[in-house]
Amino acid sequence: MKISTKGRYGLTIMMELAAKQGEGPTSLKSIAEKNQLSEHYLEQLIAPLRNAGLVKSVRGAYGGYILSRDANEITAGDIIRVLEGPISPVDFTEEDDPAKRDLWLRIRDSIAEVLDSTTLNDLVNYEEHGVKENYMFYI
């Protein structure tokens, strides 16, 4: 399964809104400029997120978007499913071999578990642990 730009940019929008939660609405223009993305493309992505009830729009001169719920209550899975559709590595309903069918189901369930256990708050407050060092070996 490959996440398209829709899913990746949608996650970017939601992370930006989560980072500014409580500070008022954030414009798509500011998100686009900060992340060097097309504002027009972000406008296309925000509509399904709004329709799914993940964000609210605020009209006016200082308008923009805010999260409809706390960042701890919105998962990466919520966002990816809205923008990408169901999470499935292959169409396993056509699979005749039970061993391969089980493999596809386990892969799907593992992906879903990671996405559903990762909140926007987790992503915004991510800290890299155990940074790998580059070792130089001389022979």
C-alpha positions in Angstrom: 0.0 0.0 0.0 1.4 3.4 -1.0 0.0 6.6 0.5 -0.5 9.2 -2.2 0.1 12.9 -2.0 -3.6 13.3 -0.9 -2.9 11.3 2.3 0.5 12.9 2.9 -0.6 16.5 2.4 -3.8 15.8 4.3 -1.8 14.6 7.2 0.4 17.8 6.9 -2.8 20.0 7.0 -4.1 18.2 10.1 -0.7 18.3 11.9 -0.5 22.1 11.3 -4.0 22.6 12.7 -3.1 20.4 15.7 0.1 22.4 16.3 -2.0 25.6 16.4 -4.9 24.2 18.4 -6.3 26.8 20.8 -4.7 29.7 18.9 -7.6 30.3 16.6 -8.2 29.5 12.9 -5.3 28.7 10.6 -5.5 29.6 6.9 -4.7 27.2 4.1 -2.5 29.9 2.6 -0.2 29.9 5.7 0.0 26.1 5.7 0.8 26.1 2.0 3.5 28.7 2.3 5.1 27.1 5.4 5.2 23.6 3.7 5.8 24.9 0.1 2.6 23.2 -1.1 -0.1 24.3 -3.6 -2.8 26.2 -1.8 -5.3 25.2 -4.5 -4.5 21.5 -3.9 -4.9 21.9 -0.1 -8.3 23.5 -0.8 -9.3 20.3 -2.6 -8.2 18.1 0.4 -9.8 20.2 3.1 -13.3 19.6 1.8 -13.5 15.9 2.5 -11.8 16.4 5.9 -14.5 19.0 6.7 -17.3 16.7 5.4 -16.0 13.9 7.6 -16.2 16.2 10.6 -12.5 16.3 11.3 -12.2 20.1 10.8 -14.4 23.2 11.0 -14.2 26.2 8.8 -14.3 29.7 10.3 -15.4 32.5 8.0 -14.1 36.1 8.0 -11.0 38.2 7.6 -9.2 36.1 10.2 -10.9 32.9 9.3 -9.4 29.5 8.4 -9.7 26.1 9.8 -9.6 24.5 13.2 -9.8 20.9 14.4 -13.3 19.8 15.3 -12.0 17.6 18.1 -8.9 17.5 20.3 -5.7 16.3 18.6 -5.7 13.3 21.0 -9.0 12.2 19.5 -8.1 12.2 15.8 -5.9 9.4 14.5 -3.8 9.1 11.4 -6.2 6.3 10.4 -9.1 8.7 10.5 -7.4 11.1 8.1 -6.0 8.4 5.7 -9.3 6.6 5.4 -11.1 9.9 4.5 -8.6 10.8 1.8 -7.4 7.4 0.5 -10.3 5.1 1.2 -10.2 1.7 2.9 -6.8 0.5 4.0 -5.9 -2.6 2.1 -2.6 -3.7 0.4 -4.4 -5.8 -2.2 -7.9 -6.8 -3.2 -7.8 -10.1 -1.2 -11.5 -10.9 -1.7 -10.4 -12.4 -5.0 -7.7 -14.5 -3.4 -8.3 -18.2 -3.7 -5.2 -19.3 -1.7 -6.1 -19.3 2.1 -2.4 -18.8 3.1 -2.1 -15.7 0.9 -5.5 -14.4 2.0 -4.4 -14.7 5.6 -1.2 -12.8 4.8 -3.0 -9.9 3.2 -5.4 -9.7 6.1 -2.6 -9.6 8.6 -0.8 -6.9 6.7 -4.0 -4.9 6.4 -4.7 -5.3 10.2 -1.1 -4.3 11.1 -1.2 -1.2 9.0 -4.6 -0.2 10.4 -3.3 -0.8 14.0 -0.4 1.6 13.5 -2.5 4.3 11.9 -5.3 3.9 14.4 -3.0 4.0 17.4 -1.2 7.2 16.2 -2.9 10.4 17.1 -2.3 13.9 15.7 -0.9 14.8 19.1 1.6 12.0 18.8 2.7 13.3 15.4 3.0 16.9 16.5 5.0 16.1 19.6 7.1 13.4 18.0 10.7 13.2 19.3 13.2 11.0 17.6 14.7 8.5 20.0 17.8 6.5 19.5 19.3 8.6 16.7 21.6 6.3 14.8 25.1 7.5 14.5 27.1 7.1 11.3 30.1 5.0 12.1 33.2 5.0 10.1 35.3 1.8 10.0 38.8 1.8 8.7 40.5 -1.4 7.5 
